[in-house]
């Protein structure tokens, strides 16, 4: 059997720290049947894991780069080949650098231009949202670690291997590539959602779809939903009424040492 990956889809990327409106953005955009914003994506990890096979003894024993590269080159085409949507917005920190970095691997193996939508939210607001979530949901992954204080819990969230720090790294790099990135501030998305979504369509070079901004749906992509028992209840649950910015009182409860260390990270 000859695999012939479909290449008629358009691929974009969504980057943003958790608690920055990723799920809200997806709920809005996924009303358009031609388009899908994915859940947290594993595609970059697939590409990286395949690449890291080059560091194994088995590969060094017979270093067939071309054959392995053939697989890495088509990760995205194969992963999304059966998805019905024409436009895929893959949620992952594609512009993160490192050894190997996501951006470096994409430049080598994707071999096509791509664009990124970047959600921005001040880090203290992100951490306050985490605090509200893990306080209201005792089964959250943070509470499973037997930590005693908010400072300890927030330091775990800021673990360098965690999603927040990885996304911050990618966002920092995104500012070096304004020609391929469209930035959306969380406050703007929640205050003027229609205006911000129209800007997204202009960036995608697609005609605007008549979205609704009330009575939103929880995320369901091709019949699949988040299984939040893994990380904790309601991690990806959105409010389905009218979109609006709400004050979070947990912003005042962030420990001073956390503010001193990370309070300067604003967008």
N, C-alpha and C positions, 0 to 999 in steps of 0.2 A: 504494500500500500504506500502510495506517495502522499505525504502530507503537503497540502497546499494552503498555508495560512491565508485567511482573508485579510486584505489590506485596504478595504474600502471604508474602514472606520476612521474617524478622526479622534486622536488621543490628546487630551489635555490633562493637567494635574491640578489637584487641590492641596495646598499646604496650609497648616495652621495648627497652633497648639490645641490640645484638648481643651474643652470648655470655651472655645473661641467662636462658636456658631457654626461648626462644621455640619452638625446634624440638622440644624435649622436651615442652613443653605441647601443641603441635599433635599430636604423635604419640599422646599419651594421649587427647586430646579427639576426635581423628578416628576413634577406634574406634566412636564413636556414628554410625550411618548417617544420622541426622537432622541432623547438625551437621558443620560443617567450619571449621577454622582455616586460613586461607589461608597461602600462602608470602608472602614479601615482596611487598607489593601495589603496583600502579601506579595504583590508582584515584584517589588524592589528586593524583598528578601529572597525570592526565588532566584532572581538574577544574581544576587550577591552570593548565595549558597552555591550556585553552579560555578561561579567564578572561583570561589575558594577551593573547589576541587583541584584546581591547578597547584595548590600547595600540598596536596597529599602525596604520599609515597607511591601509591598506585599510578597516579598521573605522571609523576617524575620518572617512573619506570618505563613509561611509554607515552611521551609528551605530545599527544596529538591535539595541538591547539586548534587546528582548523575545524576538526569535527566537533569539539566542544563549543567552539565559537558559533558554529551553525545553530546549536541549540539555544545559546544565550541570545543570539540575534533575534530570535522569533518568540521570545517569552511572551511579549504583549499580544502579538498576533494570535498565538495559540490559546492564551488564557481567555481572551475575549471573543474568540471566533464564533461561539454559539450565542453570544448575547444579542438580543434583537435590536438594541439601540444603535443608531448611527454614530452618535457622539458619546465618547466615554470620557468622563472626568474622574481620573484615578486619584484616590486620596492617599498620598504618601509623600514623605519629605524628599522629593526627587532632587532638590538642589543641595542636599547635605553633602559635605565633603568629608574625606577621611582616607583610610587605607584598607580596602578600597572605598572610595566615596561613591554615593549614588549618582552624583552628577557626572563623575568621571566614567562610570560604567555606561551610563546612558549615551554619552558622547561617543563612546567606542562602539557600542552594540546596537543602539536603537536606530542610528543612521538616518534619522529624519528630524526635521525641525519639530519642536514642541513648545507649548506655552503653559504658563502656570497661573492659577488664581491663588492669591495669598491672603489669608484672613489674618487680621492684626487685632490684638487685644492686649492691653497693658497686663504685665505679668501679675501684679497684685490683684487685679480683677479675676484673672484665671485661678489664682490660688484661693481667693475668697469663694469662688464658685466650687472648687474642690472641697473646701471646708464645709460649705452648706450641704453638699452632696454626701460626704462621708458621715456628717453628723446626723442627717436625716435617714441614712440607709446603713444600719449597723452591719450589714453583711458585705460592705464594700471591701475591696482588696486591702485597703489601707488598715482597716480595723481588724483584719485577720492577722496582723503582724504583731499583735500584743504590745503596741506602742502606747505610751502613757500620755504624751502631750501633743498639742497641735504642732509645736516646733519639730518634734521628731517625725510626725506624719508628713509634714510639708517638706522636710529634708529628704524623705524617701521619694516623694513625688518629684523632687528636683534631682534625683539620681541621674548621673551622667549617661546611663544606659537607658533611661526612661524616655517616654514619648515627648514630654515637655521639652527636655533639653535637646533632643534630636531635632524637633521641629524648630526650636529657637536657632539652632545652628543653620538649618536650611533657610530660615527667614533672613538671617543675617547675610547669607550669601546671595539671596534673591535681590537684595538692593544693589548688587553689582551687575544685575542683568535686567534693567528696567524695560528693555526692548521686548522681553519675552514674558514679563510678569505684569499682572493686574492686581493691585492692592485694594482690599476692602477692609475698612475699619469696622469692628464689631458694633461700635456705637452708631455708625452710619447705617449699617444693615438693619439694626433694630429700631432706628428712628425713621428712616426713609427707605424701607425695603424695596418698593417698586422702582425708585430712582436708581438704587444700587444694582438691582437685577437687570435693568435696561442697559447699564454700563457694561455688565458682563456679556450680554448678547452682542454688544458692539465690539467688545474685545474678541469674542468668538467668531465674529463676522457671520452671524446668523440672524435671521429675522426674529423679532421679539415674539415670544409666546405669551398669551394672555393669562398670566398666573393669578392665582388668588392668594391673598395674604391673611385670610382668616380661615377657620375650620381646617387647619393643616392636618396632614396625615403623618402617623409614625412611619419610620423607615421600613419599607418593604420593597426589596429589589428582586425582580424575577421570582417572586414567591418566597423569598427568604427574608428573615428578620434577624436583628441582633439577638444573640443569646447571652444576655447580660448576667446570668448566673456566674459566668466566668470571672467578671471583674466586680460585680456588685449590682444590685437592683437599681434601675433607673439611670444608669450611666449614659444611655443614649435616648432617653425619653425626653421629648420636647413638649412644651405647652402648646396645645392645639388651637387656642383661641386667637385673638388678635395679636399681631406682633407688636411688641412695645418694649422699650428699655425699662428695666425695673431696678430699683435700688437694692443692693445686697448688703444687709447689716454686718455680714461676716467680714467685710473689708476693714471694719474697725477692730476686729478680734485677731488679726494677723499678728503673731508675735514680733516684737521689736527687732529681734536678731534677724528674722527673715526679711523684714523691711529694710534693715541696714544692708543686708547682703544683696538683695535682689530688687529693691524698690526703684532703682534707676532704670530698669528695663521697661520702657514705655514706647508706645507707637502712636 
